[in-house]
Amino acid sequence: MRAADLEKARLISNARDQNVAMLARLAGGEALTLRIGESNGPSAIVLTPGYEARIRDDLIAAFRLRITENEAALAAMGVET
C-alpha cells in the first residue's frame, strides 16, 4: 500500500472511530441539545420528548450508515475492521 493510501486509510479509520463513539453516545441516551447561534450567545431549543426521540433515531440510523460506508471503504483498500 502506498503512503498516500495509508494516510487515506488512517483518515477513514479515524472517522469510523468517531462515528462509533457518537453512535454509542446517542444509543446510550446521552442528552441531545439543539442550539442556534455562535459561541458568544447560542440559544437552546427545548425539544419535546417525542420529537427528540425521532431526531435521535434518525441520527442513530445516519451514524450506522456512515460506519457501514467507512467499513466498506476500508475493506476496498484491504483493511480489516
All heavy atoms as a GROMACS GRO file, in nm:
protein
  604
    1MET      N    1   0.085  -0.117   0.000
    1MET     CA    2   0.000   0.000   0.000
    1MET      C    3   0.090   0.124   0.000
    1MET      O    4   0.186   0.131   0.075
    1MET     CB    5  -0.090  -0.003   0.125
    1MET     CG    6  -0.197   0.102   0.125
    1MET     SD    7  -0.308   0.097   0.270
    1MET     CE    8  -0.414  -0.038   0.228
    2ARG      N    9   0.055   0.219  -0.083
    2ARG     CA   10   0.132   0.343  -0.094
    2ARG      C   11   0.110   0.430   0.030
    2ARG      O   12   0.010   0.417   0.100
    2ARG     CB   13   0.091   0.420  -0.217
    2ARG     CG   14   0.117   0.348  -0.347
    2ARG     CD   15   0.079   0.432  -0.468
    2ARG     NE   16  -0.012   0.542  -0.436
    2ARG     CZ   17  -0.117   0.576  -0.508
    2ARG    NH1   18  -0.147   0.510  -0.616
    2ARG    NH2   19  -0.195   0.677  -0.473
    3ALA      N   20   0.202   0.522   0.053
    3ALA     CA   21   0.192   0.613   0.167
    3ALA      C   22   0.062   0.693   0.162
    3ALA      O   23  -0.003   0.715   0.265
    3ALA     CB   24   0.313   0.705   0.173
    4ALA      N   25   0.025   0.739   0.044
    4ALA     CA   26  -0.100   0.816   0.030
    4ALA      C   27  -0.221   0.730   0.066
    4ALA      O   28  -0.316   0.779   0.128
    4ALA     CB   29  -0.113   0.870  -0.112
    5ASP      N   30  -0.217   0.602   0.028
    5ASP     CA   31  -0.325   0.511   0.063
    5ASP      C   32  -0.329   0.484   0.213
    5ASP      O   33  -0.437   0.472   0.271
    5ASP     CB   34  -0.313   0.379  -0.014
    5ASP     CG   35  -0.337   0.396  -0.162
    5ASP    OD1   36  -0.403   0.494  -0.202
    5ASP    OD2   37  -0.288   0.310  -0.239
    6LEU      N   38  -0.212   0.476   0.274
    6LEU     CA   39  -0.206   0.456   0.419
    6LEU      C   40  -0.269   0.575   0.492
    6LEU      O   41  -0.344   0.557   0.589
    6LEU     CB   42  -0.062   0.437   0.466
    6LEU     CG   43   0.003   0.303   0.434
    6LEU    CD1   44   0.151   0.305   0.468
    6LEU    CD2   45  -0.067   0.192   0.509
    7GLU      N   46  -0.238   0.694   0.443
    7GLU     CA   47  -0.295   0.814   0.505
    7GLU      C   48  -0.446   0.817   0.487
    7GLU      O   49  -0.521   0.850   0.580
    7GLU     CB   50  -0.231   0.941   0.446
    7GLU     CG   51  -0.287   1.070   0.500
    7GLU     CD   52  -0.267   1.091   0.649
    7GLU    OE1   53  -0.189   1.017   0.712
    7GLU    OE2   54  -0.331   1.182   0.705
    8LYS      N   55  -0.494   0.782   0.368
    8LYS     CA   56  -0.638   0.778   0.343
    8LYS      C   57  -0.704   0.676   0.434
    8LYS      O   58  -0.810   0.703   0.493
    8LYS     CB   59  -0.664   0.745   0.196
    8LYS     CG   60  -0.810   0.747   0.160
    8LYS     CD   61  -0.830   0.722   0.011
    8LYS     CE   62  -0.978   0.722  -0.023
    8LYS     NZ   63  -1.002   0.695  -0.164
    9ALA      N   64  -0.643   0.559   0.448
    9ALA     CA   65  -0.698   0.455   0.536
    9ALA      C   66  -0.701   0.502   0.681
    9ALA      O   67  -0.797   0.476   0.754
    9ALA     CB   68  -0.617   0.326   0.522
   10ARG      N   69  -0.598   0.573   0.722
   10ARG     CA   70  -0.593   0.626   0.859
   10ARG      C   71  -0.706   0.725   0.882
   10ARG      O   72  -0.773   0.721   0.986
   10ARG     CB   73  -0.457   0.692   0.886
   10ARG     CG   74  -0.438   0.736   1.031
   10ARG     CD   75  -0.312   0.818   1.049
   10ARG     NE   76  -0.317   0.946   0.982
   10ARG     CZ   77  -0.384   1.052   1.026
   10ARG    NH1   78  -0.453   1.045   1.137
   10ARG    NH2   79  -0.384   1.166   0.958
   11LEU      N   80  -0.727   0.813   0.786
   11LEU     CA   81  -0.834   0.912   0.799
   11LEU      C   82  -0.972   0.846   0.805
   11LEU      O   83  -1.057   0.884   0.885
   11LEU     CB   84  -0.827   1.013   0.684
   11LEU     CG   85  -0.706   1.107   0.685
   11LEU    CD1   86  -0.702   1.188   0.555
   11LEU    CD2   87  -0.709   1.197   0.806
   12ILE      N   88  -0.993   0.746   0.720
   12ILE     CA   89  -1.121   0.675   0.720
   12ILE      C   90  -1.139   0.599   0.852
   12ILE      O   91  -1.248   0.599   0.910
   12ILE     CB   92  -1.131   0.579   0.600
   12ILE    CG1   93  -1.133   0.658   0.469
   12ILE    CG2   94  -1.254   0.489   0.611
   12ILE    CD1   95  -1.117   0.573   0.344
   13SER      N   96  -1.033   0.538   0.900
   13SER     CA   97  -1.040   0.465   1.026
   13SER      C   98  -1.070   0.560   1.142
   13SER      O   99  -1.152   0.527   1.231
   13SER     CB  100  -0.908   0.391   1.051
   13SER     OG  101  -0.914   0.321   1.173
   14ASN      N  102  -1.008   0.677   1.142
   14ASN     CA  103  -1.036   0.776   1.247
   14ASN      C  104  -1.181   0.822   1.240
   14ASN      O  105  -1.247   0.838   1.344
   14ASN     CB  106  -0.941   0.895   1.235
   14ASN     CG  107  -0.801   0.862   1.278
   14ASN    OD1  108  -0.775   0.759   1.339
   14ASN    ND2  109  -0.708   0.950   1.246
   15ALA      N  110  -1.231   0.844   1.118
   15ALA     CA  111  -1.370   0.885   1.102
   15ALA      C  112  -1.464   0.776   1.153
   15ALA      O  113  -1.564   0.804   1.221
   15ALA     CB  114  -1.399   0.916   0.955
   16ARG      N  115  -1.430   0.650   1.123
   16ARG     CA  116  -1.511   0.538   1.171
   16ARG      C  117  -1.514   0.537   1.323
   16ARG      O  118  -1.619   0.520   1.384
   16ARG     CB  119  -1.457   0.406   1.118
   16ARG     CG  120  -1.538   0.287   1.162
   16ARG     CD  121  -1.467   0.154   1.136
   16ARG     NE  122  -1.542   0.045   1.194
   16ARG     CZ  123  -1.537   0.009   1.322
   16ARG    NH1  124  -1.461   0.075   1.408
   16ARG    NH2  125  -1.610  -0.091   1.367
   17ASP      N  126  -1.397   0.554   1.385
   17ASP     CA  127  -1.390   0.555   1.532
   17ASP      C  128  -1.477   0.666   1.591
   17ASP      O  129  -1.546   0.645   1.690
   17ASP     CB  130  -1.246   0.571   1.579
   17ASP     CG  131  -1.159   0.450   1.549
   17ASP    OD1  132  -1.213   0.342   1.518
   17ASP    OD2  133  -1.035   0.464   1.556
   18GLN      N  134  -1.474   0.782   1.529
   18GLN     CA  135  -1.557   0.894   1.577
   18GLN      C  136  -1.706   0.863   1.558
   18GLN      O  137  -1.787   0.892   1.647
   18GLN     CB  138  -1.522   1.022   1.502
   18GLN     CG  139  -1.385   1.076   1.539
   18GLN     CD  140  -1.344   1.196   1.454
   18GLN    OE1  141  -1.413   1.232   1.358
   18GLN    NE2  142  -1.233   1.256   1.490
   19ASN      N  143  -1.740   0.802   1.446
   19ASN     CA  144  -1.879   0.766   1.422
   19ASN      C  145  -1.928   0.661   1.520
   19ASN      O  146  -2.041   0.669   1.570
   19ASN     CB  147  -1.897   0.717   1.278
   19ASN     CG  148  -1.883   0.829   1.177
   19ASN    OD1  149  -1.916   0.944   1.205
   19ASN    ND2  150  -1.833   0.797   1.060
   20VAL      N  151  -1.844   0.565   1.552
   20VAL     CA  152  -1.878   0.462   1.652
   20VAL      C  153  -1.900   0.526   1.788
   20VAL      O  154  -1.996   0.492   1.860
   20VAL     CB  155  -1.770   0.352   1.657
   20VAL    CG1  156  -1.788   0.262   1.778
   20VAL    CG2  157  -1.772   0.268   1.529
   21ALA      N  158  -1.814   0.620   1.824
   21ALA     CA  159  -1.827   0.688   1.954
   21ALA      C  160  -1.957   0.769   1.961
   21ALA      O  161  -2.028   0.766   2.062
   21ALA     CB  162  -1.706   0.778   1.979
   22MET      N  163  -1.989   0.840   1.854
   22MET     CA  164  -2.112   0.919   1.852
   22MET      C  165  -2.235   0.828   1.858
   22MET      O  166  -2.332   0.857   1.928
   22MET     CB  167  -2.118   1.008   1.728
   22MET     CG  168  -2.019   1.122   1.732
   22MET     SD  169  -2.046   1.237   1.870
   22MET     CE  170  -2.202   1.307   1.824
   23LEU      N  171  -2.230   0.717   1.786
   23LEU     CA  172  -2.340   0.621   1.789
   23LEU      C  173  -2.361   0.570   1.930
   23LEU      O  174  -2.475   0.563   1.979
   23LEU     CB  175  -2.313   0.506   1.692
   23LEU     CG  176  -2.413   0.391   1.695
   23LEU    CD1  177  -2.553   0.438   1.657
   23LEU    CD2  178  -2.368   0.280   1.602
   24ALA      N  179  -2.254   0.535   1.998
   24ALA     CA  180  -2.264   0.483   2.134
   24ALA      C  181  -2.324   0.587   2.228
   24ALA      O  182  -2.407   0.554   2.314
   24ALA     CB  183  -2.126   0.439   2.184
   25ARG      N  184  -2.284   0.713   2.212
   25ARG     CA  185  -2.338   0.819   2.297
   25ARG      C  186  -2.487   0.838   2.273
   25ARG      O  187  -2.565   0.851   2.368
   25ARG     CB  188  -2.263   0.950   2.271
   25ARG     CG  189  -2.118   0.945   2.319
   25ARG     CD  190  -2.041   1.066   2.277
   25ARG     NE  191  -2.089   1.184   2.347
   25ARG     CZ  192  -2.039   1.305   2.329
   25ARG    NH1  193  -1.941   1.326   2.244
   25ARG    NH2  194  -2.088   1.408   2.398
   26LEU      N  195  -2.527   0.840   2.146
   26LEU     CA  196  -2.669   0.857   2.115
   26LEU      C  197  -2.751   0.738   2.162
   26LEU      O  198  -2.857   0.753   2.223
   26LEU     CB  199  -2.687   0.876   1.964
   26LEU     CG  200  -2.647   1.012   1.910
   26LEU    CD1  201  -2.630   1.007   1.759
   26LEU    CD2  202  -2.750   1.116   1.949
   27ALA      N  203  -2.702   0.617   2.134
   27ALA     CA  204  -2.773   0.496   2.173
   27ALA      C  205  -2.779   0.482   2.324
   27ALA      O  206  -2.874   0.424   2.378
   27ALA     CB  207  -2.708   0.374   2.109
   28GLY      N  208  -2.679   0.538   2.393
   28GLY     CA  209  -2.675   0.532   2.539
   28GLY      C  210  -2.765   0.632   2.607
   28GLY      O  211  -2.774   0.636   2.729
   29GLY      N  212  -2.831   0.716   2.529
   29GLY     CA  213  -2.926   0.809   2.586
   29GLY      C  214  -2.867   0.941   2.633
   29GLY      O  215  -2.933   1.016   2.705
   30GLU      N  216  -2.744   0.971   2.591
   30GLU     CA  217  -2.686   1.098   2.630
   30GLU      C  218  -2.775   1.213   2.584
   30GLU      O  219  -2.840   1.205   2.480
   30GLU     CB  220  -2.546   1.111   2.568
   30GLU     CG  221  -2.470   1.231   2.621
   30GLU     CD  222  -2.322   1.226   2.585
   30GLU    OE1  223  -2.264   1.116   2.583
   30GLU    OE2  224  -2.268   1.334   2.558
   31ALA      N  225  -2.778   1.319   2.663
   31ALA     CA  226  -2.865   1.433   2.633
   31ALA      C  227  -2.840   1.486   2.492
   31ALA      O  228  -2.727   1.497   2.447
   31ALA     CB  229  -2.843   1.544   2.735
   32LEU      N  230  -2.949   1.518   2.424
   32LEU     CA  231  -2.943   1.572   2.289
   32LEU      C  232  -2.990   1.717   2.297
   32LEU      O  233  -3.097   1.746   2.350
   32LEU     CB  234  -3.036   1.490   2.199
   32LEU     CG  235  -3.037   1.520   2.052
   32LEU    CD1  236  -2.899   1.498   1.990
   32LEU    CD2  237  -3.138   1.431   1.982
   33THR      N  238  -2.907   1.809   2.249
   33THR     CA  239  -2.937   1.951   2.258
   33THR      C  240  -2.931   2.014   2.120
   33THR      O  241  -2.838   1.990   2.045
   33THR     CB  242  -2.836   2.022   2.350
   33THR    OG1  243  -2.832   1.956   2.476
   33THR    CG2  244  -2.872   2.167   2.372
   34LEU      N  245  -3.030   2.096   2.090
   34LEU     CA  246  -3.033   2.170   1.964
   34LEU      C  247  -3.008   2.316   1.998
   34LEU      O  248  -3.078   2.375   2.079
   34LEU     CB  249  -3.169   2.152   1.896
   34LEU     CG  250  -3.188   2.218   1.761
   34LEU    CD1  251  -3.085   2.169   1.660
   34LEU    CD2  252  -3.328   2.193   1.710
   35ARG      N  253  -2.903   2.373   1.937
   35ARG     CA  254  -2.866   2.511   1.964
   35ARG      C  255  -2.859   2.590   1.834
   35ARG      O  256  -2.820   2.538   1.731
   35ARG     CB  257  -2.731   2.518   2.034
   35ARG     CG  258  -2.730   2.452   2.169
   35ARG     CD  259  -2.606   2.490   2.246
   35ARG     NE  260  -2.597   2.419   2.371
   35ARG     CZ  261  -2.659   2.455   2.483
   35ARG    NH1  262  -2.733   2.562   2.484
   35ARG    NH2  263  -2.646   2.385   2.593
   36ILE      N  264  -2.892   2.718   1.846
   36ILE     CA  265  -2.882   2.810   1.733
   36ILE      C  266  -2.795   2.927   1.777
   36ILE      O  267  -2.811   2.980   1.886
   36ILE     CB  268  -3.021   2.862   1.691
   36ILE    CG1  269  -3.108   2.748   1.641
   36ILE    CG2  270  -3.008   2.972   1.586
   36ILE    CD1  271  -3.248   2.788   1.606
   37GLY      N  272  -2.702   2.966   1.690
   37GLY     CA  273  -2.620   3.082   1.720
   37GLY      C  274  -2.473   3.047   1.736
   37GLY      O  275  -2.435   2.931   1.740
   38GLU      N  276  -2.394   3.151   1.743
   38GLU     CA  277  -2.250   3.136   1.759
   38GLU      C  278  -2.214   3.114   1.905
   38GLU      O  279  -2.298   3.128   1.994
   38GLU     CB  280  -2.179   3.262   1.704
   38GLU     CG  281  -2.202   3.286   1.557
   38GLU     CD  282  -2.144   3.177   1.470
   38GLU    OE1  283  -2.037   3.123   1.502
   38GLU    OE2  284  -2.207   3.145   1.367
   39SER      N  285  -2.088   3.088   1.930
   39SER     CA  286  -2.042   3.056   2.065
   39SER      C  287  -2.061   3.169   2.164
   39SER      O  288  -2.067   3.146   2.284
   39SER     CB  289  -1.894   3.014   2.061
   39SER     OG  290  -1.817   3.121   2.011
   40ASN      N  291  -2.073   3.293   2.117
   40ASN     CA  292  -2.087   3.405   2.210
   40ASN      C  293  -2.231   3.428   2.256
   40ASN      O  294  -2.256   3.515   2.337
   40ASN     CB  295  -2.031   3.534   2.148
   40ASN     CG  296  -2.104   3.573   2.020
   40ASN    OD1  297  -2.178   3.494   1.964
   40ASN    ND2  298  -2.080   3.693   1.974
   41GLY      N  299  -2.325   3.352   2.207
   41GLY     CA  300  -2.463   3.371   2.250
   41GLY      C  301  -2.560   3.272   2.192
   41GLY      O  302  -2.663   3.311   2.139
   42PRO      N  303  -2.531   3.142   2.201
   42PRO     CA  304  -2.623   3.044   2.142
   42PRO      C  305  -2.751   3.033   2.225
   42PRO      O  306  -2.752   3.056   2.345
   42PRO     CB  307  -2.545   2.914   2.146
   42PRO     CG  308  -2.450   2.931   2.259
   42PRO     CD  309  -2.416   3.078   2.263
   43SER      N  310  -2.858   3.002   2.157
   43SER     CA  311  -2.987   2.979   2.222
   43SER      C  312  -3.022   2.831   2.207
   43SER      O  313  -3.010   2.775   2.098
   43SER     CB  314  -3.096   3.064   2.157
   43SER     OG  315  -3.066   3.201   2.169
   44ALA      N  316  -3.067   2.771   2.317
   44ALA     CA  317  -3.107   2.630   2.314
   44ALA      C  318  -3.255   2.620   2.280
   44ALA      O  319  -3.335   2.703   2.324
   44ALA     CB  320  -3.080   2.565   2.449
   45ILE      N  321  -3.288   2.522   2.200
   45ILE     CA  322  -3.427   2.493   2.166
   45ILE      C  323  -3.468   2.370   2.247
   45ILE      O  324  -3.402   2.266   2.241
   45ILE     CB  325  -3.443   2.467   2.015
   45ILE    CG1  326  -3.406   2.593   1.937
   45ILE    CG2  327  -3.584   2.420   1.984
   45ILE    CD1  328  -3.406   2.574   1.788
   46VAL      N  329  -3.574   2.384   2.322
   46VAL     CA  330  -3.622   2.273   2.404
   46VAL      C  331  -3.708   2.183   2.315
   46VAL      O  332  -3.802   2.230   2.250
   46VAL     CB  333  -3.704   2.325   2.524
   46VAL    CG1  334  -3.758   2.208   2.605
   46VAL    CG2  335  -3.618   2.416   2.611
   47LEU      N  336  -3.674   2.056   2.311
   47LEU     CA  337  -3.744   1.959   2.227
   47LEU      C  338  -3.841   1.878   2.310
   47LEU      O  339  -3.811   1.841   2.424
   47LEU     CB  340  -3.642   1.865   2.162
   47LEU     CG  341  -3.532   1.930   2.080
   47LEU    CD1  342  -3.427   1.826   2.041
   47LEU    CD2  343  -3.589   1.998   1.957
   48THR      N  344  -3.956   1.848   2.252
   48THR     CA  345  -4.049   1.758   2.322
   48THR      C  346  -3.987   1.619   2.321
   48THR      O  347  -3.906   1.586   2.232
   48THR     CB  348  -4.186   1.753   2.252
   48THR    OG1  349  -4.169   1.698   2.121
   48THR    CG2  350  -4.250   1.891   2.245
   49PRO      N  351  -4.020   1.536   2.419
   49PRO     CA  352  -3.961   1.402   2.423
   49PRO      C  353  -3.983   1.321   2.295
   49PRO      O  354  -3.892   1.252   2.249
   49PRO     CB  355  -4.031   1.336   2.543
   49PRO     CG  356  -4.067   1.451   2.632
   49PRO     CD  357  -4.103   1.563   2.537
   50GLY      N  358  -4.101   1.330   2.236
   50GLY     CA  359  -4.128   1.254   2.114
   50GLY      C  360  -4.044   1.302   1.996
   50GLY      O  361  -3.993   1.222   1.918
   51TYR      N  362  -4.031   1.433   1.984
   51TYR     CA  363  -3.950   1.489   1.876
   51TYR      C  364  -3.803   1.456   1.896
   51TYR      O  365  -3.734   1.419   1.801
   51TYR     CB  366  -3.972   1.640   1.868
   51TYR     CG  367  -3.913   1.705   1.746
   51TYR    CD1  368  -3.940   1.658   1.618
   51TYR    CD2  369  -3.827   1.812   1.758
   51TYR    CE1  370  -3.885   1.717   1.506
   51TYR    CE2  371  -3.771   1.873   1.646
   51TYR     CZ  372  -3.801   1.825   1.521
   51TYR     OH  373  -3.746   1.884   1.411
   52GLU      N  374  -3.757   1.465   2.019
   52GLU     CA  375  -3.618   1.428   2.049
   52GLU      C  376  -3.593   1.281   2.014
   52GLU      O  377  -3.488   1.247   1.958
   52GLU     CB  378  -3.585   1.453   2.195
   52GLU     CG  379  -3.441   1.420   2.230
   52GLU     CD  380  -3.406   1.444   2.375
   52GLU    OE1  381  -3.480   1.514   2.445
   52GLU    OE2  382  -3.301   1.391   2.417
   53ALA      N  383  -3.687   1.195   2.045
   53ALA     CA  384  -3.672   1.052   2.015
   53ALA      C  385  -3.661   1.029   1.864
   53ALA      O  386  -3.580   0.948   1.819
   53ALA     CB  387  -3.788   0.972   2.073
   54ARG      N  388  -3.742   1.100   1.785
   54ARG     CA  389  -3.735   1.085   1.640
   54ARG      C  390  -3.602   1.136   1.585
   54ARG      O  391  -3.542   1.072   1.497
   54ARG     CB  392  -3.852   1.158   1.573
   54ARG     CG  393  -3.985   1.088   1.597
   54ARG     CD  394  -4.097   1.139   1.507
   54ARG     NE  395  -4.118   1.282   1.513
   54ARG     CZ  396  -4.198   1.345   1.598
   54ARG    NH1  397  -4.265   1.277   1.689
   54ARG    NH2  398  -4.213   1.477   1.592
   55ILE      N  399  -3.555   1.248   1.637
   55ILE     CA  400  -3.424   1.300   1.595
   55ILE      C  401  -3.314   1.201   1.631
   55ILE      O  402  -3.227   1.171   1.550
   55ILE     CB  403  -3.397   1.438   1.658
   55ILE    CG1  404  -3.492   1.543   1.600
   55ILE    CG2  405  -3.252   1.480   1.635
   55ILE    CD1  406  -3.488   1.676   1.671
   56ARG      N  407  -3.320   1.149   1.753
   56ARG     CA  408  -3.220   1.052   1.799
   56ARG      C  409  -3.220   0.928   1.708
   56ARG      O  410  -3.114   0.882   1.667
   56ARG     CB  411  -3.246   1.012   1.944
   56ARG     CG  412  -3.142   0.917   2.003
   56ARG     CD  413  -3.173   0.883   2.149
   56ARG     NE  414  -3.184   1.001   2.232
   56ARG     CZ  415  -3.082   1.066   2.285
   56ARG    NH1  416  -2.960   1.023   2.264
   56ARG    NH2  417  -3.102   1.174   2.360
   57ASP      N  418  -3.338   0.877   1.676
   57ASP     CA  419  -3.348   0.760   1.588
   57ASP      C  420  -3.288   0.788   1.451
   57ASP      O  421  -3.217   0.704   1.394
   57ASP     CB  422  -3.493   0.715   1.574
   57ASP     CG  423  -3.550   0.653   1.701
   57ASP    OD1  424  -3.471   0.617   1.791
   57ASP    OD2  425  -3.674   0.641   1.709
   58ASP      N  426  -3.317   0.908   1.397
   58ASP     CA  427  -3.261   0.946   1.266
   58ASP      C  428  -3.109   0.956   1.273
   58ASP      O  429  -3.038   0.911   1.181
   58ASP     CB  430  -3.319   1.078   1.219
   58ASP     CG  431  -3.463   1.066   1.170
   58ASP    OD1  432  -3.509   0.952   1.147
   58ASP    OD2  433  -3.528   1.172   1.156
   59LEU      N  434  -3.058   1.013   1.379
   59LEU     CA  435  -2.912   1.026   1.394
   59LEU      C  436  -2.846   0.890   1.410
   59LEU      O  437  -2.739   0.864   1.352
   59LEU     CB  438  -2.878   1.116   1.513
   59LEU     CG  439  -2.906   1.264   1.492
   59LEU    CD1  440  -2.891   1.340   1.624
   59LEU    CD2  441  -2.813   1.323   1.386
   60ILE      N  442  -2.907   0.802   1.487
   60ILE     CA  443  -2.853   0.667   1.505
   60ILE      C  444  -2.847   0.596   1.370
   60ILE      O  445  -2.745   0.534   1.336
   60ILE     CB  446  -2.935   0.588   1.609
   60ILE    CG1  447  -2.905   0.642   1.750
   60ILE    CG2  448  -2.907   0.438   1.600
   60ILE    CD1  449  -2.996   0.586   1.858
   61ALA      N  450  -2.953   0.606   1.292
   61ALA     CA  451  -2.954   0.543   1.159
   61ALA      C  452  -2.845   0.603   1.071
   61ALA      O  453  -2.776   0.530   0.998
   61ALA     CB  454  -3.091   0.559   1.094
   62ALA      N  455  -2.828   0.735   1.077
   62ALA     CA  456  -2.725   0.801   0.995
   62ALA      C  457  -2.585   0.758   1.035
   62ALA      O  458  -2.500   0.733   0.948
   62ALA     CB  459  -2.740   0.953   1.007
   63PHE      N  460  -2.559   0.747   1.165
   63PHE     CA  461  -2.426   0.705   1.208
   63PHE      C  462  -2.401   0.558   1.173
   63PHE      O  463  -2.289   0.521   1.136
   63PHE     CB  464  -2.404   0.731   1.357
   63PHE     CG  465  -2.365   0.873   1.385
   63PHE    CD1  466  -2.454   0.962   1.441
   63PHE    CD2  467  -2.238   0.920   1.352
   63PHE    CE1  468  -2.419   1.094   1.465
   63PHE    CE2  469  -2.202   1.051   1.375
   63PHE     CZ  470  -2.292   1.138   1.432
   64ARG      N  471  -2.502   0.474   1.181
   64ARG     CA  472  -2.486   0.334   1.138
   64ARG      C  473  -2.450   0.328   0.990
   64ARG      O  474  -2.364   0.249   0.950
   64ARG     CB  475  -2.612   0.255   1.167
   64ARG     CG  476  -2.629   0.224   1.314
   64ARG     CD  477  -2.751   0.139   1.340
   64ARG     NE  478  -2.755   0.103   1.482
   64ARG     CZ  479  -2.867   0.085   1.549
   64ARG    NH1  480  -2.984   0.096   1.490
   64ARG    NH2  481  -2.862   0.054   1.677
   65LEU      N  482  -2.517   0.410   0.909
   65LEU     CA  483  -2.486   0.415   0.766
   65LEU      C  484  -2.343   0.463   0.743
   65LEU      O  485  -2.269   0.404   0.663
   65LEU     CB  486  -2.585   0.505   0.693
   65LEU     CG  487  -2.561   0.523   0.543
   65LEU    CD1  488  -2.570   0.390   0.471
   65LEU    CD2  489  -2.662   0.622   0.486
   66ARG      N  490  -2.301   0.566   0.813
   66ARG     CA  491  -2.165   0.616   0.798
   66ARG      C  492  -2.062   0.509   0.835
   66ARG      O  493  -1.960   0.494   0.768
   66ARG     CB  494  -2.142   0.738   0.888
   66ARG     CG  495  -2.208   0.863   0.841
   66ARG     CD  496  -2.178   0.976   0.935
   66ARG     NE  497  -2.244   1.099   0.895
   66ARG     CZ  498  -2.231   1.213   0.958
   66ARG    NH1  499  -2.153   1.221   1.065
   66ARG    NH2  500  -2.293   1.321   0.916
   67ILE      N  501  -2.089   0.436   0.942
   67ILE     CA  502  -1.996   0.330   0.985
   67ILE      C  503  -1.987   0.223   0.877
   67ILE      O  504  -1.878   0.176   0.844
   67ILE     CB  505  -2.039   0.273   1.121
   67ILE    CG1  506  -2.021   0.379   1.231
   67ILE    CG2  507  -1.960   0.145   1.154
   67ILE    CD1  508  -2.094   0.346   1.360
   68THR      N  509  -2.102   0.185   0.822
   68THR     CA  510  -2.103   0.086   0.714
   68THR      C  511  -2.023   0.136   0.593
   68THR      O  512  -1.945   0.060   0.534
   68THR     CB  513  -2.248   0.055   0.672
   68THR    OG1  514  -2.319   0.003   0.785
   68THR    CG2  515  -2.254  -0.043   0.557
   69GLU      N  516  -2.039   0.263   0.559
   69GLU     CA  517  -1.964   0.322   0.448
   69GLU      C  518  -1.814   0.326   0.479
   69GLU      O  519  -1.732   0.295   0.392
   69GLU     CB  520  -2.015   0.462   0.418
   69GLU     CG  521  -2.153   0.464   0.357
   69GLU     CD  522  -2.216   0.602   0.352
   69GLU    OE1  523  -2.164   0.696   0.418
   69GLU    OE2  524  -2.317   0.617   0.282
   70ASN      N  525  -1.778   0.362   0.602
   70ASN     CA  526  -1.637   0.363   0.641
   70ASN      C  527  -1.577   0.223   0.628
   70ASN      O  528  -1.467   0.206   0.575
   70ASN     CB  529  -1.619   0.410   0.786
   70ASN     CG  530  -1.660   0.552   0.813
   70ASN    OD1  531  -1.705   0.583   0.923
   70ASN    ND2  532  -1.646   0.642   0.717
   71GLU      N  533  -1.650   0.124   0.678
   71GLU     CA  534  -1.600  -0.014   0.674
   71GLU      C  535  -1.588  -0.065   0.531
   71GLU      O  536  -1.493  -0.136   0.498
   71GLU     CB  537  -1.689  -0.103   0.760
   71GLU     CG  538  -1.672  -0.073   0.908
   71GLU     CD  539  -1.767  -0.149   0.998
   71GLU    OE1  540  -1.863  -0.211   0.948
   71GLU    OE2  541  -1.746  -0.144   1.121
   72ALA      N  542  -1.682  -0.027   0.445
   72ALA     CA  543  -1.675  -0.068   0.304
   72ALA      C  544  -1.554  -0.005   0.236
   72ALA      O  545  -1.484  -0.073   0.159
   72ALA     CB  546  -1.803  -0.031   0.230
   73ALA      N  547  -1.527   0.122   0.265
   73ALA     CA  548  -1.412   0.189   0.205
   73ALA      C  549  -1.281   0.126   0.253
   73ALA      O  550  -1.189   0.104   0.173
   73ALA     CB  551  -1.414   0.338   0.240
   74LEU      N  552  -1.276   0.092   0.381
   74LEU     CA  553  -1.155   0.027   0.433
   74LEU      C  554  -1.139  -0.113   0.373
   74LEU      O  555  -1.028  -0.152   0.337
   74LEU     CB  556  -1.160   0.020   0.586
   74LEU     CG  557  -1.145   0.156   0.657
   74LEU    CD1  558  -1.177   0.141   0.805
   74LEU    CD2  559  -1.004   0.211   0.638
   75ALA      N  560  -1.247  -0.187   0.362
   75ALA     CA  561  -1.241  -0.322   0.304
   75ALA      C  562  -1.194  -0.315   0.160
   75ALA      O  563  -1.115  -0.401   0.115
   75ALA     CB  564  -1.378  -0.390   0.313
   76ALA      N  565  -1.239  -0.214   0.084
   76ALA     CA  566  -1.196  -0.199  -0.055
   76ALA      C  567  -1.046  -0.172  -0.064
   76ALA      O  568  -0.984  -0.203  -0.165
   76ALA     CB  569  -1.274  -0.086  -0.120
   77MET      N  570  -0.990  -0.118   0.045
   77MET     CA  571  -0.846  -0.091   0.048
   77MET      C  572  -0.768  -0.209   0.106
   77MET      O  573  -0.647  -0.204   0.119
   77MET     CB  574  -0.819   0.034   0.131
   77MET     CG  575  -0.884   0.159   0.075
   77MET     SD  576  -0.862   0.301   0.184
   77MET     CE  577  -0.692   0.343   0.143
   78GLY      N  578  -0.841  -0.314   0.148
   78GLY     CA  579  -0.776  -0.430   0.206
   78GLY      C  580  -0.749  -0.420   0.354
   78GLY      O  581  -0.669  -0.494   0.409
   79VAL      N  582  -0.819  -0.327   0.420
   79VAL     CA  583  -0.801  -0.306   0.565
   79VAL      C  584  -0.917  -0.370   0.638
   79VAL      O  585  -1.033  -0.347   0.607
   79VAL     CB  586  -0.796  -0.154   0.598
   79VAL    CG1  587  -0.782  -0.133   0.749
   79VAL    CG2  588  -0.683  -0.086   0.522
   80GLU      N  589  -0.884  -0.454   0.737
   80GLU     CA  590  -0.987  -0.519   0.817
   80GLU      C  591  -1.024  -0.428   0.934
   80GLU      O  592  -0.941  -0.359   0.989
   80GLU     CB  593  -0.937  -0.652   0.873
   80GLU     CG  594  -0.912  -0.755   0.766
   80GLU     CD  595  -0.864  -0.888   0.824
   80GLU    OE1  596  -0.883  -0.909   0.945
   80GLU    OE2  597  -0.808  -0.967   0.748
   81THR      N  598  -1.156  -0.431   0.970
   81THR     CA  599  -1.200  -0.352   1.085
   81THR      C  600  -1.241  -0.442   1.199
   81THR      O  601  -1.263  -0.557   1.184
   81THR     CB  602  -1.319  -0.262   1.048
   81THR    OG1  603  -1.424  -0.344   0.993
   81THR    CG2  604  -1.279  -0.158   0.948
   0.00000   0.00000   0.00000
